[in-house]
Amino acid sequence: MGRIMRQILTIVGALLGLGIMFQNLAAVDAWPYLHTLGSMRTEIFLALGLVLGGLIGYLLGPILVKWASRGITWAEWRLQRTPMQDLLAGSVGLVLGLVIAFLLTAELGGLGLYGDLLRVAITVGLGYLGLLVGLRKKDEIMRPQNWLPRVKHRERVPLAAAGDVSKPKILDTSVIIDGRIADICQSGFLEGPLIIPGFVLEELRHIADSADVLKRNRGRRGLDILNHIQKELKTSVQIYEKEVDPALEVDSKLLKLAKIMDGKVITNDFNLNKVAELQGVPVLNINELANAVKPVVLPGEEMVVHVIKDGKESGQGIGYLDDGTMIVVDGGRKFIGQTVSVVVTSVLQTAAGRMIFAKLKAHMPGAEASEA
């Protein structure tokens, strides 16, 4: 594309140089030094303009293409981060400002150069003023009910409540396979439409068709979860079929789609969560939600634990609560396969979840020996 644009700019520069030289053919007869070129001075003059214009276009082509590419990238970044309400309101204000400027400057064309400069200044000034007014009055412009006069002694619905629309939630592949998203939707705590990108469905299909039995079961489970959410739950589910960027990976496509739709990404992928925070994309992490709703356990509390395996340290036993929280029981190795009463000594919160450290109650057989 860069080479093509450079060739196009070279041709455009050559044509411009030829046109400028053609408009100044009178200089051929005005300059006495050019008469020494003989009868071919006009052709040489035009050829010189053609060569100089093409050379300037060839040399300035990469710089112009680079500036244009940066400008387009910056404009696309700004448009993606600007809310649609601001874009519409600013466009309305800009158009009104330009229309007023056109009506005011229609009679300035006969003043020559000064008239043209005055028209440009008025057009730019009124256009910019209309853009600012449109952005500052966006709430009134985007709500036509505010244009009507208020009627006294009539109850009005609060505009904040009427215009409160939840942002779309974009589902990640990992959170679909996890399955807990269906329970969260059924509980009613999740508002707004659920967006399922087409590239996520394609990835689920590949996992479901995998030769690995474990991957195949996980993929089919994810598809079953989606069918359950779409058919049995009262949740708005939308399939986003448009391609975001074929050159990007799935995680990068999710983040870019979230920026385009001004939505949030639902995931339980720790790495995706960190990358989204760096790019300023809101993320709803299922694992963080699960850790937040787990019951609070304080040191000194008693509980009953079923020890199922030994721990890393000598004499430790490992058990789990119903919510999956791991409990490390000091001296619980000899009670593997049994249910014991323990006392919580400390609680450790990690990025992977919560760990509870406990010791055997003193009145249990073998507790005194383990402490000794």
Summary of the structure (lengths in Angstrom):
residues: 372
radius of gyration: 35.3
end to end distance: 77.4
largest distance: 121.3
contacts: 1020
relative contact order: 0.06
helix: 59%
strand: 15%
